[in-house]
Amino acid sequence: MGKDAQISQEKRVKIGSTVSVSFDTGAVLTVTIKTPREVDPKSGVVSYASPIGNALLEKSSGDRFRYAVGNREFSGTVTKVNE
């Protein structure tokens, strides 16, 4: 299988995906990306329009991400994407 075919078969984060990430601080988090009406932070459901949701869209396992909330910056690596 060629490299282009492998890339196209990688799972990418989209609305409805459950994503595990590892922050550079060592913290780990699993979130599900949903619409703004479906947000439930206590259950790990975040909006695609939120800083973290937006930063994760279209990422694949192994991709780096970065986002800011106010004056704080967060960065890490996507470790797993489930559809």
N, C-alpha and C positions, 0 to 999 in steps of 0.2 A: 504494500500500500504506500503510495507517495505521500510526501509531507503535506501537500495541499489537502488530500483526502483525510489525513489524520486531523488536521486543524478543523475541517468542517464537521467532524464527528464529535469534537469536544463539546461537553455540556457547557453552555453559556448561561449566565444569570439572566433571568427574565422575570416578569411578573408571575408569581406563583412558585418560584424556585425557593428551596430551602438551602441556605448557604452557611457553611462553617468557615470561620476566619480565625487567624492567629494574629493578634496585634504585636507590634514590635516590643511592647512592654511585657509580653509573655502571656497576657490574658487571652482567653479563647471565648468565642461567642458563636452561637448558631441563631440565625434569624430567617424568617420567611418574608419574602418581598410581596407586598399586596398593594391594593389601591388605598388612597387616603381614608376612605370610608371604612376599611376593614382593619385599621390599625388597632393593635392590642399589645402594648409594650410588655405587659406582665407575662404574656404568652410568647413573646419573641417575634411578634408580627409588626413589621415596620413598613412604612410607605415607600414606594419607589421615588417619591418626591422628597423624602427626608435626606439629610446629608449622607448618611451611611447607605441608604437604599440607592441613591443616585450614583454614589461612588462604586457600588458593586455591579450595577447593570452592565451587561455584556462581558463581564469578566469570566474567566475560566479558572479551574483549579491550577494553582501555581502563580497566578497573576498577582501583582502588587496593586494596592489601592491606597488612596489618601483622601481625607476630607477634613473639614474644619467645622467646629461649632463654637461660635463666638471667637475668642482668642486662642482656643485650644485646637491643636492639630492632632489627628490620629492617622496612623498608617499601619499597614500589615500585609498579610498574604492570604489569599483565598485558599483554603485547604480542601474544600469539598463542595460540589454543586449537585443537588438533587432536584429533579424536575417535579 
